[in-house]
Amino acid sequence: MAGQVYGKIECKSANIGSGTIYAHQNAQEVFKGLYDFLTYLETQNVVTLRARFAGQGASSAAATDYWDGAAPFTVGAWFLFEWRTSTTTPANPSYAGTRVHPMYILVQLVSQSATMTGNAAPALFNSVSTYQDGAVAIQMAVGVGGSMMPWAGTLGTYGTPASFGSQAKGNPVWQVPPGGQGLYVFPRSNNAGGSHATIKQNLNVFMDCVYSSSVITRYSFIADHDGLFVIGDQGNDQLNRFLYQGVYKLRSNLVATQDPYIQIGGQSYVLNAGNNFGDLIGSAVLNGGIAFNTYGTYDVRIGIVSMLQEVLGYNTNSMQPNKLFATPTFDEMPVLVGVKEYYEGYAGAIDFFRIVQNTTNNDRNTAGTRHFIGQPAVAQYKLSIPWNSAVVPLSGTTRTGTTGAFP
């Protein structure tokens, strides 16, 4: 929502076969690819690596290779990055958004029915403890007040690469910052009333490489100074599971009373008007939640989506493209979001991605700067996401993809 957009897009993993090893290899390449993208963002002053664990049975704490490298990340590996602001240490001197708090995004790898122990624990993945498949999952947390550092585990030292690789999680994984007032942990189940409110260990799975029928996997990562968007086509079927974590744009009269943080997506490629996102158990395919502090209680609650369907014309006589223009033009509509739990109300709109209708899946706009992903039928909603105009969707042939700032 703020600053330059960057991506590592059109990555392709093709370790094909029936068995857990192939699922692990594909998932490990996704995990490693996201780590490489975030380390690239660190060179752009957008994020900072704060902690890393090489994985259970890793050859050394410094292990960060692909599975076929000399020292690979192994099962249970995780990393923690901080999204900088203009006042963090180190700072993002280019930050021009409205975010007050640094955001912390934790990513973890699980596969081959391995139990998470030692530095890999505590961890649950969509509310389960093991995956026979290969899976990659994400948490986001924001600490309010005090040090604004919600991580309860150990940390590496910025500027000292050798200090990273053997960090441990805390129990609970997240806490109210020292001297602070509040804490948000995404997805919803890690908060008051949720199944994981005590230990706060549940992560949101965005990639699930099925062991019994491992196939080509495609994925992309896109970020700006306020959020991270991940795409996972885990079956090479052009059904792009998506997950966004970051900020949304508050309606103007809520600025003083609501923190604008959100996570939406996971194992769903469908986003329709009226959808809820997040649940108390933490296993929803459309997982996540929305920050809530209107009454002075810092919490993450179940969210709800609206899409101005009356204007888009979905499931009626289509009003797309918009014929009010001399040359009919497809509209990009905001994704309106609200707090559904306890029926709290409309909160604002997601600006990082938008909604289009009556377009083809995996199509782009004329300039190539927006990519449309979602449900296969033309009449169904698609997400419009930022895209590198120099890269054609579905053209990727390697696991490294294309990395860089979007023109």
Order of alpha helices (4+ residues) and beta strands (2+ residues): beta-alpha-beta-beta-beta-beta-beta-beta-beta-beta-beta-beta-beta-beta-beta-beta-beta-beta-alpha-beta-beta-beta-beta-beta
